[in-house]
């Protein structure tokens, strides 16, 4: 039967083989028949001349009783089909151009969604590249099983077809995709640019909470979209209009832009204004907004020196983080920090470094050491000022940058060193590019006057034993 279908020379011949020999047709024959119909239709539509059997619009075939019989056979039996047949039927139906509201497509979509947990990666990719509508994409990106696992092959496949279909997606669906990409640190430029183009076209109609979800993957992946020259100014205009409607979303969007080294001056005038601050301080999320505003204020001082507008009142400054990040704590058992700590202990002694030191404006460092001009690591007891600085407990007391620079100027022969253990989750997936928050932290530590020594996991995983460490 497979050979007979594949050798058919017309649409009518395919339909006759399948509908007149039900006893010889198995589940695997249906996707073959649908694929063959699609090929024949395409060939016949390319031929000149008057419309004949199967020639012209696909609708002529869809209206034939034999085709309805074929569809009904698939609808009636698909619950018993194997996964391969279900996936290929759906893929072939999409290639054939069947409308999404047709009974055949609806039944195949429902059956596919019910089997998501049992599909292999190739099946998943085929199913959702063939559907690619809001209902289908919401289903997959709302699936906890899918969300918790990295599906790189599917994402690469989706990057091929999503740009063509993105304009038909809802903001909710696009936000789900953005959330997934950010969670798994998938730095796929085509996909990120698709999100950016969607945001550029639809930004005015979106509220700030949705915009923050769509912007976050760019900063997370430390990626400036190809349209950033248009997108960033447009986001500034939108934020100017909507800054007060959702303060937390506003500062989240600003943080994403800061991590990408873009500083929207007019929006900063608003978020540091007395009216915005008063509004924030009376809200239930006052502390988290204060943390973000404190870090934004520090970033302005360090990276946007030409800014002359209002700044955060020192009374409201707090440390962004008071301890290690949640991700670092959760992944502690996979970190190389323990290995480095033991190596440091044996190499220079516990009295020569501090571990997990929080430095203003709230960056947790792995190891803090002091060295002299010859490169010798000094015991903290020989650097009295080191025990008093940096002033982590009172970030508002003095200028961030001047506090460390003044410290090093007082001790001309000494320099503070941050030893940074960059584990796998500090990088974009399969990349040597640090995630945006980590990259901004490193920029700020250098601007604060610290020497930064990077220990990437790719080097540490080559180490064999404590002696090599």
PLY file of the C-alpha trace (Angstrom):
ply
format ascii 1.0
element vertex 469
property float x
property float y
property float z
element edge 468
property int vertex1
property int vertex2
end_header
0.00 0.00 0.00
2.85 2.39 0.81
4.38 1.89 -2.66
1.00 2.27 -4.36
0.34 5.60 -2.60
3.83 6.93 -3.30
3.60 5.99 -7.01
0.19 7.62 -7.50
0.13 10.21 -10.29
-3.01 12.11 -9.31
-4.94 13.24 -6.27
-7.87 11.02 -7.26
-5.62 7.96 -7.44
-4.29 8.55 -3.91
-7.78 8.97 -2.51
-9.03 5.81 -4.27
-6.23 3.64 -2.91
-6.83 4.79 0.65
-10.64 4.93 0.77
-11.41 1.79 -1.27
-9.03 -0.51 0.60
-9.72 0.17 4.30
-8.62 -3.29 5.36
-5.14 -2.76 3.92
-4.60 0.74 5.31
-2.70 1.08 8.60
-1.99 4.17 10.75
1.39 4.74 9.07
-0.27 5.00 5.63
-2.36 8.08 6.48
0.52 10.59 6.84
2.05 9.15 3.63
-1.24 9.79 1.82
-1.52 13.35 3.17
2.09 14.11 2.21
1.53 12.71 -1.28
-1.61 14.80 -1.71
0.37 17.90 -0.77
3.11 17.10 -3.30
0.63 16.46 -6.12
-1.31 19.63 -5.39
1.87 21.67 -5.46
2.95 20.14 -8.77
-0.46 20.63 -10.38
-0.76 24.23 -9.21
2.55 24.98 -10.94
1.30 23.60 -14.26
-0.33 26.02 -16.74
-3.77 25.40 -18.17
-7.34 25.15 -16.92
-8.07 23.70 -13.55
-8.60 19.97 -13.70
-8.77 17.21 -11.15
-6.89 18.38 -8.10
-5.58 21.41 -9.96
-6.05 24.95 -8.67
-6.92 25.82 -5.06
-6.54 23.07 -2.48
-10.15 23.74 -1.56
-11.25 21.76 -4.63
-9.68 18.65 -3.15
-10.89 19.35 0.39
-14.46 19.32 -0.86
-14.27 15.85 -2.44
-16.21 13.08 -0.62
-13.19 10.75 -0.79
-11.06 13.33 1.02
-13.73 13.70 3.73
-13.71 9.92 4.11
-9.91 9.97 4.52
-10.12 12.69 7.18
-12.89 10.86 9.03
-10.85 7.67 9.10
-7.94 9.56 10.72
-10.26 11.31 13.22
-11.88 8.01 14.20
-8.67 6.08 14.63
-6.03 8.57 15.77
-6.41 7.72 19.46
-4.95 4.31 18.59
-2.17 5.66 16.35
1.44 5.53 17.49
3.22 8.81 18.23
5.06 8.80 14.91
1.83 8.56 12.91
0.13 11.29 14.96
3.03 13.69 14.51
3.40 13.01 10.80
-0.33 13.34 10.16
-0.34 16.74 11.83
2.79 17.87 10.00
1.35 16.70 6.66
-2.00 18.39 7.38
-0.17 21.67 7.99
1.84 21.28 4.77
-1.39 20.54 2.91
-2.79 23.83 4.15
-5.73 22.51 6.14
-7.30 25.27 8.26
-6.69 25.17 12.00
-10.42 24.97 12.72
-10.92 21.82 10.62
-12.02 18.74 12.62
-8.94 16.79 11.48
-6.44 19.40 12.68
-8.30 19.99 15.97
-8.37 16.28 16.82
-4.69 15.82 15.91
-3.68 18.86 17.98
-5.65 17.64 20.99
-4.15 14.17 20.70
-0.64 15.64 20.36
-1.02 17.80 23.45
-2.23 14.85 25.49
0.95 12.96 24.52
3.51 15.74 25.05
5.20 13.93 27.91
5.74 10.84 25.74
7.05 12.59 22.62
10.73 12.56 21.80
12.50 15.77 20.82
12.02 15.31 17.07
8.29 14.68 17.58
7.92 17.83 19.69
9.72 19.95 17.12
7.61 18.65 14.22
4.33 19.05 16.09
4.82 22.64 17.09
6.47 23.79 13.89
3.40 22.47 12.06
0.90 24.07 14.45
2.69 27.27 15.43
-0.46 28.98 16.64
-1.34 30.53 19.98
-3.17 27.51 21.28
-0.36 25.12 20.43
2.50 27.29 21.64
0.69 28.19 24.85
0.20 24.49 25.48
3.85 23.61 25.13
5.35 26.59 26.94
2.78 26.25 29.74
3.75 22.60 30.19
5.75 22.32 33.40
7.62 19.30 32.06
8.71 21.23 28.97
9.40 24.44 30.90
11.73 22.76 33.38
13.83 21.06 30.72
16.06 22.66 28.14
14.90 21.88 24.58
17.72 23.35 22.51
16.94 21.41 19.37
13.33 22.56 19.41
14.38 26.18 20.02
16.75 26.06 17.04
13.95 24.66 14.91
11.50 27.26 16.20
13.97 30.04 15.35
13.55 29.04 11.69
9.77 29.32 11.46
8.70 31.65 14.29
9.70 34.90 12.48
7.18 34.12 9.73
4.34 33.48 12.17
5.11 35.81 15.07
2.71 38.57 14.06
-0.22 36.19 14.58
0.78 35.36 18.16
-0.67 37.02 21.24
1.55 38.97 23.67
0.82 36.29 26.26
2.21 33.55 24.02
5.29 35.59 23.11
5.87 36.32 26.81
5.79 32.57 27.56
8.41 31.99 24.88
10.56 34.84 26.26
10.30 33.42 29.77
11.43 30.00 28.62
14.36 31.34 26.60
15.52 33.45 29.57
15.16 30.63 32.09
17.41 28.32 30.08
19.83 31.05 28.95
19.31 30.17 25.28
21.19 32.81 23.30
19.52 32.23 19.92
19.86 35.51 17.97
17.08 34.78 15.45
14.61 34.06 18.21
15.66 37.06 20.29
15.40 39.32 17.24
11.90 37.96 16.59
10.86 38.93 20.12
12.45 42.37 19.60
10.57 42.92 16.32
7.32 41.86 17.97
7.98 44.35 20.75
8.83 47.14 18.29
5.57 46.63 16.38
3.24 46.06 19.33
4.89 48.03 22.14
2.32 50.83 22.39
-0.50 48.34 22.93
1.29 46.46 25.72
1.30 47.27 29.40
4.56 47.55 31.31
4.25 44.12 32.92
4.21 42.41 29.53
7.01 44.62 28.18
9.29 43.68 31.06
8.81 39.97 30.23
9.66 40.55 26.58
12.70 42.73 27.35
14.21 40.48 30.02
15.71 37.85 27.65
17.90 40.52 26.02
19.58 41.50 29.28
19.61 37.93 30.56
21.52 36.82 27.46
23.60 40.01 27.31
22.29 40.51 23.77
21.49 43.76 21.98
18.83 42.93 19.36
19.59 43.93 15.79
16.85 46.58 15.91
18.03 48.14 19.19
18.61 51.49 17.45
14.82 51.74 16.95
13.63 49.60 19.84
15.40 51.28 22.75
14.21 54.84 21.94
10.70 53.49 21.50
10.86 51.76 24.89
11.98 55.04 26.43
8.94 56.81 24.99
6.60 54.10 26.26
8.19 54.13 29.72
7.85 57.90 29.96
4.11 57.48 29.46
3.62 54.43 31.66
6.32 54.76 34.34
3.90 55.37 37.19
1.33 52.72 36.26
3.55 49.81 37.31
6.65 50.97 39.23
8.13 47.49 39.66
7.84 46.70 35.96
9.37 50.09 35.13
12.48 49.53 37.23
12.79 45.98 35.88
12.80 47.31 32.31
15.33 49.98 33.29
17.55 47.32 34.87
17.48 45.30 31.66
18.48 48.37 29.66
21.25 49.26 32.12
22.68 45.76 31.87
22.94 46.35 28.13
24.70 49.71 28.79
21.77 51.83 27.65
20.76 54.66 29.97
17.42 56.40 29.22
17.89 59.81 30.82
14.29 61.04 30.61
12.98 57.92 32.35
15.59 58.27 35.09
14.27 61.76 35.78
10.89 60.17 36.46
11.92 57.19 38.60
14.15 59.32 40.82
11.49 62.02 41.17
9.87 62.61 44.61
6.45 61.64 43.21
7.66 58.25 41.95
9.62 57.53 45.14
6.62 58.43 47.35
4.41 56.16 45.28
6.91 53.31 45.56
7.48 53.62 49.30
3.77 53.24 50.00
3.45 50.11 47.87
3.63 46.47 49.09
6.75 45.85 47.01
8.65 48.84 48.38
11.75 46.89 49.49
12.41 45.17 46.19
11.95 48.44 44.27
14.33 50.17 46.70
16.91 47.47 45.99
16.60 47.96 42.24
16.61 51.75 42.51
19.73 51.57 44.70
21.54 49.49 42.10
20.33 51.75 39.29
21.57 54.76 41.24
24.98 53.12 41.68
25.09 52.29 37.98
24.37 55.93 37.12
27.30 57.01 39.28
29.65 54.46 37.76
28.60 54.34 34.10
26.49 57.42 33.33
28.66 60.17 34.75
27.20 62.84 32.44
23.74 62.42 34.00
22.72 65.57 35.89
19.14 64.82 36.89
17.69 63.79 40.27
19.24 60.86 42.14
17.97 58.45 44.75
17.73 60.04 48.20
20.52 58.49 50.35
17.90 57.62 52.98
16.45 55.03 50.63
19.67 53.35 49.49
20.08 49.71 50.43
22.24 46.84 49.22
20.86 45.12 46.14
21.81 41.72 47.55
22.83 40.91 51.10
24.07 37.39 50.40
24.78 34.98 47.54
22.26 34.80 44.73
19.55 32.16 44.94
20.87 30.42 41.81
24.34 30.20 43.32
22.95 28.74 46.55
20.77 26.24 44.67
23.70 25.11 42.51
26.29 25.10 45.29
26.95 21.36 44.93
27.78 21.86 41.24
30.05 24.85 41.86
33.82 24.87 41.68
33.96 27.41 44.51
34.63 24.74 47.13
37.62 23.49 45.17
39.01 26.99 44.80
38.46 27.73 48.50
40.43 24.67 49.55
43.18 25.50 47.05
43.39 29.07 48.39
43.47 27.83 51.96
46.43 25.61 51.23
48.17 28.13 48.99
47.92 31.41 50.92
46.20 30.52 54.21
42.75 31.45 55.55
44.07 34.70 56.99
44.76 36.05 53.49
41.30 36.13 51.95
37.63 36.64 52.64
34.97 34.42 51.12
31.44 35.50 50.09
32.12 39.16 50.79
29.25 41.51 49.84
30.53 44.73 48.29
28.47 47.87 47.66
26.15 48.33 45.87
25.34 44.76 46.86
27.49 42.38 44.80
28.44 39.10 46.43
32.03 38.17 45.55
33.53 34.71 45.81
36.93 35.68 47.23
38.44 39.04 48.18
42.23 39.35 48.53
44.80 42.12 48.87
48.07 42.10 46.95
51.12 44.32 46.86
52.98 45.60 43.83
55.09 42.47 43.57
51.98 40.31 43.41
52.21 38.88 46.91
48.94 38.09 48.67
48.90 39.85 52.04
47.38 38.72 55.32
44.40 40.90 56.19
46.12 41.80 59.45
48.75 43.69 57.46
46.10 45.75 55.69
44.23 47.47 58.56
41.95 49.46 56.25
40.79 46.26 54.57
38.93 45.27 57.71
37.00 48.55 57.65
36.25 48.71 53.93
34.34 48.41 51.78
31.50 49.91 53.87
28.94 47.20 53.06
26.74 48.05 56.04
26.24 51.67 55.06
26.13 52.10 51.27
24.75 55.61 51.61
27.62 56.91 53.75
30.05 57.78 50.95
30.32 57.70 47.19
30.73 54.12 46.02
33.53 54.75 43.60
35.40 57.22 45.77
35.29 54.87 48.79
37.37 52.18 47.13
39.60 54.54 45.16
40.34 56.52 48.31
41.23 53.30 50.07
43.72 52.31 47.40
45.20 55.82 47.27
45.84 55.72 51.01
47.64 52.43 50.55
49.63 53.08 47.41
51.37 49.72 47.55
48.21 47.63 47.84
45.35 46.68 45.55
42.07 44.82 46.30
41.50 41.68 44.18
38.23 39.89 43.51
38.67 36.25 42.56
35.55 35.29 40.58
34.52 31.65 40.10
32.35 31.67 36.98
30.31 28.49 37.05
28.32 27.11 34.13
25.08 28.93 35.00
26.86 32.28 34.91
27.16 31.95 31.13
24.65 31.80 28.32
24.00 28.21 27.30
26.82 26.69 25.22
28.61 30.03 25.16
31.50 31.91 26.75
29.31 35.03 27.10
28.40 35.93 30.68
24.74 36.58 31.43
23.85 40.27 31.60
23.66 40.62 35.38
27.06 38.98 35.81
28.61 41.11 33.07
27.29 44.32 34.68
28.59 43.19 38.07
32.06 42.72 36.60
31.98 46.13 34.91
31.00 47.78 38.17
33.63 46.00 40.25
36.33 47.17 37.86
34.98 50.74 37.90
35.00 50.59 41.69
38.74 49.94 41.55
38.96 46.20 42.10
41.24 43.97 40.08
39.09 41.14 38.75
40.53 37.66 38.23
38.20 35.31 36.35
38.19 31.55 36.90
35.84 30.11 34.23
34.39 26.65 34.77
35.80 25.54 31.40
39.30 25.87 32.89
38.42 24.55 36.33
36.81 21.38 34.95
40.20 20.46 33.45
41.82 20.54 36.89
42.71 17.14 38.36
43.22 17.24 42.11
43.97 19.94 44.65
47.63 20.30 43.59
46.63 21.36 40.07
43.97 23.66 41.52
0 1
1 2
2 3
3 4
4 5
5 6
6 7
7 8
8 9
9 10
10 11
11 12
12 13
13 14
14 15
15 16
16 17
17 18
18 19
19 20
20 21
21 22
22 23
23 24
24 25
25 26
26 27
27 28
28 29
29 30
30 31
31 32
32 33
33 34
34 35
35 36
36 37
37 38
38 39
39 40
40 41
41 42
42 43
43 44
44 45
45 46
46 47
47 48
48 49
49 50
50 51
51 52
52 53
53 54
54 55
55 56
56 57
57 58
58 59
59 60
60 61
61 62
62 63
63 64
64 65
65 66
66 67
67 68
68 69
69 70
70 71
71 72
72 73
73 74
74 75
75 76
76 77
77 78
78 79
79 80
80 81
81 82
82 83
83 84
84 85
85 86
86 87
87 88
88 89
89 90
90 91
91 92
92 93
93 94
94 95
95 96
96 97
97 98
98 99
99 100
100 101
101 102
102 103
103 104
104 105
105 106
106 107
107 108
108 109
109 110
110 111
111 112
112 113
113 114
114 115
115 116
116 117
117 118
118 119
119 120
120 121
121 122
122 123
123 124
124 125
125 126
126 127
127 128
128 129
129 130
130 131
131 132
132 133
133 134
134 135
135 136
136 137
137 138
138 139
139 140
140 141
141 142
142 143
143 144
144 145
145 146
146 147
147 148
148 149
149 150
150 151
151 152
152 153
153 154
154 155
155 156
156 157
157 158
158 159
159 160
160 161
161 162
162 163
163 164
164 165
165 166
166 167
167 168
168 169
169 170
170 171
171 172
172 173
173 174
174 175
175 176
176 177
177 178
178 179
179 180
180 181
181 182
182 183
183 184
184 185
185 186
186 187
187 188
188 189
189 190
190 191
191 192
192 193
193 194
194 195
195 196
196 197
197 198
198 199
199 200
200 201
201 202
202 203
203 204
204 205
205 206
206 207
207 208
208 209
209 210
210 211
211 212
212 213
213 214
214 215
215 216
216 217
217 218
218 219
219 220
220 221
221 222
222 223
223 224
224 225
225 226
226 227
227 228
228 229
229 230
230 231
231 232
232 233
233 234
234 235
235 236
236 237
237 238
238 239
239 240
240 241
241 242
242 243
243 244
244 245
245 246
246 247
247 248
248 249
249 250
250 251
251 252
252 253
253 254
254 255
255 256
256 257
257 258
258 259
259 260
260 261
261 262
262 263
263 264
264 265
265 266
266 267
267 268
268 269
269 270
270 271
271 272
272 273
273 274
274 275
275 276
276 277
277 278
278 279
279 280
280 281
281 282
282 283
283 284
284 285
285 286
286 287
287 288
288 289
289 290
290 291
291 292
292 293
293 294
294 295
295 296
296 297
297 298
298 299
299 300
300 301
301 302
302 303
303 304
304 305
305 306
306 307
307 308
308 309
309 310
310 311
311 312
312 313
313 314
314 315
315 316
316 317
317 318
318 319
319 320
320 321
321 322
322 323
323 324
324 325
325 326
326 327
327 328
328 329
329 330
330 331
331 332
332 333
333 334
334 335
335 336
336 337
337 338
338 339
339 340
340 341
341 342
342 343
343 344
344 345
345 346
346 347
347 348
348 349
349 350
350 351
351 352
352 353
353 354
354 355
355 356
356 357
357 358
358 359
359 360
360 361
361 362
362 363
363 364
364 365
365 366
366 367
367 368
368 369
369 370
370 371
371 372
372 373
373 374
374 375
375 376
376 377
377 378
378 379
379 380
380 381
381 382
382 383
383 384
384 385
385 386
386 387
387 388
388 389
389 390
390 391
391 392
392 393
393 394
394 395
395 396
396 397
397 398
398 399
399 400
400 401
401 402
402 403
403 404
404 405
405 406
406 407
407 408
408 409
409 410
410 411
411 412
412 413
413 414
414 415
415 416
416 417
417 418
418 419
419 420
420 421
421 422
422 423
423 424
424 425
425 426
426 427
427 428
428 429
429 430
430 431
431 432
432 433
433 434
434 435
435 436
436 437
437 438
438 439
439 440
440 441
441 442
442 443
443 444
444 445
445 446
446 447
447 448
448 449
449 450
450 451
451 452
452 453
453 454
454 455
455 456
456 457
457 458
458 459
459 460
460 461
461 462
462 463
463 464
464 465
465 466
466 467
467 468
